[in-house]
Amino acid sequence: MFRKRPSLLILLMFSAVLLFGTADGAWLAKVPASDHQKTNPYEGQPDAIAAGRKVFEEHCTKCHGQNAQGVKKRPSLRTERIQQQATVGDLHWLLVNGSMKRGMPSWAKLPDPQLWQLVTYLKSLHE
């Protein structure tokens, strides 16, 4: 069947990739505009990056690995979605709200400055 219709096979493969990509980043669509537009008070500050790394090591490495490249089925935080598509406000919102459906807990118990330091560290990983 697919030999006669290579375009059908290509269409099916493209649809699967598109569906998977949409499901993986579904949390981005849930971020309210007010949170999406938030700015990071610690952006680019070396001390905040170092402090954020400590928060990451303490709370995030179990699922996301020492280098934030993901562990087992937990995602890498070095992806284009996190590093370029998601704003700092999006990441802050995800940390506060979590995504229990995907196994991401809420970190709202952490003080807000620590959450922003963690966002600062995560965004520094693209450099």
matplotlib code that plots the C-alpha trace (Angstrom):
import matplotlib.pyplot as plt

x = [0.0, 2.7, 4.9, 2.2, 1.6, 4.8, 3.1, 0.6, 3.4, 5.1, 1.8, 1.2, 4.7, 4.4, 1.1, 2.5, 5.5, 3.1, 0.8, 3.7, 5.2, 1.9, 1.2, 4.7, 4.4, 0.7, 1.5, 2.6, -1.0, -2.2, 0.0, -2.0, -0.9, -0.1, 2.3, 3.7, 4.8, 6.5, 10.1, 12.9, 14.3, 17.5, 18.0, 21.7, 23.0, 25.9, 25.1, 21.5, 22.7, 24.9, 22.0, 19.6, 22.0, 22.0, 18.2, 18.3, 20.7, 18.6, 15.2, 15.4, 18.3, 16.4, 14.1, 16.1, 19.7, 22.8, 23.2, 19.4, 19.4, 16.6, 16.4, 14.5, 11.1, 11.6, 12.4, 15.6, 15.5, 18.0, 15.4, 14.4, 11.0, 12.5, 15.5, 13.8, 10.1, 9.2, 9.5, 10.9, 7.3, 6.2, 8.9, 8.0, 4.4, 5.3, 7.4, 4.5, 1.7, 3.5, 2.0, 1.0, -0.4, 3.2, 4.8, 6.0, 5.2, 4.4, 7.4, 5.2, 6.5, 9.8, 10.2, 9.6, 13.2, 14.5, 12.0, 13.4, 16.9, 16.0, 14.6, 17.7, 19.9, 17.7, 17.8, 21.6, 21.9, 21.6, 24.9]
y = [0.0, 2.5, 1.6, 2.9, 6.0, 7.4, 10.7, 9.0, 7.5, 10.9, 12.6, 10.0, 10.4, 14.2, 14.0, 11.8, 14.1, 17.1, 15.4, 14.4, 17.9, 19.5, 17.2, 17.7, 21.5, 21.6, 23.4, 26.5, 27.0, 27.1, 30.0, 33.2, 36.2, 38.1, 35.3, 34.8, 38.5, 38.5, 39.6, 38.0, 40.3, 38.3, 37.9, 37.5, 38.0, 35.6, 35.2, 34.3, 31.7, 30.1, 30.2, 28.8, 25.9, 25.0, 25.0, 22.8, 20.4, 20.1, 19.8, 18.9, 16.6, 13.5, 13.9, 16.2, 15.0, 16.7, 18.5, 19.1, 16.7, 14.6, 11.2, 8.3, 9.7, 13.1, 15.8, 17.7, 21.3, 22.2, 21.8, 24.6, 24.7, 25.6, 27.6, 29.7, 29.2, 29.5, 32.9, 33.3, 34.0, 30.7, 28.8, 30.6, 29.7, 26.1, 26.0, 27.5, 25.4, 22.2, 19.7, 16.7, 15.0, 14.9, 14.2, 17.8, 18.9, 22.4, 24.2, 26.9, 26.1, 27.6, 31.4, 33.4, 34.6, 31.0, 30.3, 33.2, 32.1, 28.7, 30.2, 32.3, 29.1, 27.2, 30.0, 30.2, 26.6, 27.7, 29.7]
z = [0.0, 1.0, -2.0, -4.3, -2.2, -0.7, -0.1, 2.2, 4.3, 4.5, 5.5, 8.2, 9.6, 9.6, 11.4, 14.1, 14.6, 14.7, 17.2, 19.5, 19.4, 20.2, 23.1, 24.6, 24.7, 25.7, 28.9, 27.0, 25.8, 29.4, 30.5, 30.9, 29.0, 32.2, 33.2, 29.7, 29.7, 33.1, 33.2, 35.3, 38.0, 38.0, 34.3, 33.3, 36.8, 37.5, 41.2, 40.3, 37.8, 40.5, 43.1, 40.5, 39.8, 43.5, 43.5, 40.4, 41.9, 45.1, 43.5, 39.8, 39.0, 40.0, 36.9, 34.6, 35.3, 36.4, 33.0, 32.5, 29.6, 31.0, 32.7, 31.3, 30.2, 31.8, 29.3, 28.6, 29.6, 26.9, 24.1, 21.7, 23.4, 26.8, 25.6, 22.8, 22.6, 26.3, 27.9, 31.4, 32.5, 31.0, 32.9, 36.2, 35.7, 35.1, 38.3, 40.3, 38.8, 37.8, 35.4, 37.4, 34.3, 33.0, 36.4, 37.0, 40.6, 41.6, 43.3, 44.7, 48.2, 47.2, 47.7, 44.5, 44.4, 44.3, 41.4, 39.4, 40.1, 38.9, 35.7, 35.3, 35.5, 33.1, 30.5, 30.9, 29.6, 26.0, 26.1]

ax = plt.figure().add_subplot(projection="3d")
ax.plot(x, y, z, "-o")
ax.set_aspect("equal")
plt.show()
